[in-house]
Each structure stands twice: as C-alpha cells, then as structure tokens.
C-alpha cells in the first residue's frame, strides 16, 4: 500500500519559539537541515568594498541595506502586493505596503517563478509571472543606485544585469 503524503505545515507554524530559526523548506518542500541555515548578517552600506567581497566569499551572500532608497523599495513592495492581491497572498486587513504574507495560505504554493509548486489556478500563475514584467518592476531593476552598487561590488565596467 502506498504511503499517503501529508500536506506540508505552513511556514508560520514552524517557528519553535520567538528568536529561533523556523524549520525551512527547499523549493521542493523538503526540510532543510538547521545546520545549513542561519540568520542573515547585515552589512552596513558604508563597509569598504574589499570587506563586502570578503564576506561574500566567506558567506556566499552579502546583505546590504540602503542601497536603494527605502521609499523606492516600499513603493515596489506595494506595487507587487497590489498586483498579486487577487491571489489572497496578502494577510487580510493589512496594507500592500507592509507586504505581510497571509498566514492562512500554504507558502509552498507561492514560491515564485522557478519554484516547485505553483499557485493552484491559471489566473494566479499568470499574475505571478506577469508581476516580473510590469513597467514598475522593470523600472525598479533599472535603479541607478542598485546598478552603481553592483558595478562597484563586482568590478564590472559594463552593465550585465
């Protein structure tokens, strides 16, 4: 007799205690070993590029706040969640600008383009894919501050984004 697959537990239900890491899942729904995860370490914007590159080489990422003005980021968040509002992705009675995920939904069905599971309806899949080609999204990607930071961090002389 075949085993019955259990529905995954929603991410918001996986936090053991406040301040502890949740049990994270891969794009395929498998629980990731907690030894492989941790809290992101912020890197101040005024950190020398050499130090940022060292952290990137050591940690595999660099998280730098304030590369893009906060209002620009919040405007983009608002645009995204307004665009996605028919999916119910946003928590009820919250602002699209706050961008709070609806805890009643299964986060595994909202991985985004390239995730293992897609939203349940064709309309939701269409909204998800179109969210990454709106004029607001494309303008966000062209942000001069972001592009200048990437060029400086990578040493690229030409735009490759």
ROLODO-978579 format. One record per residue (C-alpha): x, z, y. Coordinates in pm, 1 decimal. Each point is the difference from the previous one (the first is absolute). Layout:
        xx        zz        yy
         X         Z         Y
...
This chain:
        xx        zz        yy
       0.0       0.0       0.0
     135.9     -95.9     342.7
      69.8     273.8     252.0
    -224.2      13.7     303.4
     193.5     -29.6     321.6
     -86.2     272.6     246.1
     -61.8     -87.5     364.4
     299.0      98.4     214.6
     -29.6     312.4     208.3
     -25.4     -76.3     372.0
     324.9      56.8     189.6
    -157.2     262.4     224.1
     -80.5     208.2    -309.3
     358.4      -5.0    -127.1
     155.7     232.4     257.7
      84.9     323.2    -178.4
      41.9     212.1     311.8
      44.9     -66.8     370.7
     356.0    -104.0      76.7
      61.1    -114.8    -357.8
      41.0    -364.8     -93.6
    -304.9    -159.6    -160.1
      32.8    -157.1    -342.7
      55.9    -356.6     110.0
     -94.1    -311.7    -194.3
     169.1    -337.2     -19.6
    -183.4    -320.7      88.1
     -93.1     -13.2    -368.4
    -162.3     344.3      -2.4
     275.4     180.0    -191.2
     102.5     344.6     123.7
     346.8     -11.9     157.2
     247.9     267.1    -112.1
      15.4     262.5     274.4
     380.7      -2.1     -27.9
     -14.5    -352.8     144.8
    -203.6      90.3     308.0
      36.9     209.1     312.5
    -106.8      30.8     360.4
     126.4    -271.7     234.8
     283.5     116.3     221.3
     -51.8    -107.4     361.6
     289.1    -151.7     190.0
     -12.1      47.7     378.6
      -7.4    -325.9     198.4
     319.3      91.3     185.4
     201.7      43.5    -322.1
     306.0    -229.0       6.6
     -54.1    -321.4    -198.1
     298.0      78.9    -223.3
    -168.4     326.3    -104.6
    -333.1    -178.0     -57.7
     175.0    -255.2    -221.9
     170.9     280.5    -194.1
    -337.5     169.6     -56.8
    -152.1    -332.0    -105.2
     280.7     -58.8    -250.5
     -27.2     356.6    -131.3
    -380.4      41.2      -8.0
    -120.7    -359.0     -36.0
    -211.0      24.2     315.7
      16.7     110.1     359.6
    -308.3     136.8     178.0
      35.6     -32.9     375.0
    -283.5     106.7     227.7
     -57.7    -138.6     349.4
     148.1    -344.3     -63.4
    -339.2    -136.6     101.9
    -192.1     181.5     275.6
    -252.8     243.1    -149.7
    -296.4    -158.3     179.4
      87.2    -340.6    -150.0
       8.3     153.4    -348.3
    -330.3     182.2      56.2
    -158.8    -320.7     132.7
     107.0    -179.4    -317.3
    -129.8     281.5    -220.8
    -333.7     -14.6     179.7
     -16.6    -378.3     -39.0
      80.6      22.7    -372.1
    -258.2     267.6     -78.2
    -266.5    -174.0     209.1
      75.5    -320.8    -191.9
     -22.3     185.9    -330.9
    -307.3     208.1      93.0
    -241.2    -187.2    -232.1
     202.5     127.3    -299.6
     -70.6     365.5      77.0
     377.9      57.2       9.8
     -26.9     227.0     304.1
    -114.8     360.3     -47.7
    -359.0      44.3     122.8
     -40.3     125.4     356.6
     365.2     -64.4      88.3
     153.4    -235.4     251.6
     166.6    -325.5    -105.6
     283.4     106.1     229.9
      55.5     312.6    -212.8
      16.2    -218.0    -312.9
    -109.0     267.1    -248.5
     -60.5    -129.1    -352.9
    -342.2      67.7    -151.4
      67.6     273.4    -259.5
    -307.0    -104.8    -203.2
     166.8    -332.4     -87.6
     253.1     -71.1    -270.2
     325.8     -78.4     182.4
     116.6    -212.3    -294.1
    -251.3    -268.4      97.7
     146.5     -19.9     350.5
     366.3     -64.0     -72.4
       6.9    -305.9     215.6
     115.2    -349.3     -66.1
     237.0       4.6    -296.9
    -140.9     320.9    -146.7
    -111.9      16.3    -362.6
    -366.3      66.2      75.9
    -193.2    -175.6     271.4
    -319.0     119.5     165.7
    -309.8     -50.3    -216.8
    -173.2    -278.0     196.3
     106.3    -346.9     109.5
     -98.6      89.5     358.2
     234.0     300.8      -4.2
     286.0    -208.3    -143.0
     -59.8    -257.6     273.8
       8.7     270.4     268.2
     319.6     142.5    -146.0
     182.9    -331.8      -4.8
    -132.0    -113.0     337.8
     109.9     330.2     160.1
     356.4    -126.0     -29.8
     -61.2    -324.4     183.0
    -206.6     106.4     301.6
     137.8     -83.8     342.1
      39.4     373.3      75.8
     203.0      57.6    -316.5
     221.5    -302.9      60.9
      55.9     110.1     361.7
      93.5     348.0    -125.3
     267.2    -153.7    -222.9
     143.7    -181.1     302.6
      54.6     325.6     189.2
     320.8     -43.0     201.5
     111.0     361.8     -53.2
     -41.1     -27.0    -376.7
     183.4    -330.3     -21.2
     285.2     119.9     223.3
      37.8     313.8    -212.0
       7.5    -200.3    -324.6
     258.4    -242.7     141.4
     218.1     289.6     116.7
     -38.4     198.1    -322.4
      69.7    -295.3    -229.1
     250.7    -178.3     221.2
    -204.4    -320.7     -24.0
      68.4    -231.7     290.9
    -307.1    -213.8     -67.9
    -358.5      97.4     -73.4
     -77.5      -5.5    -369.3
    -329.7     189.1      -2.6
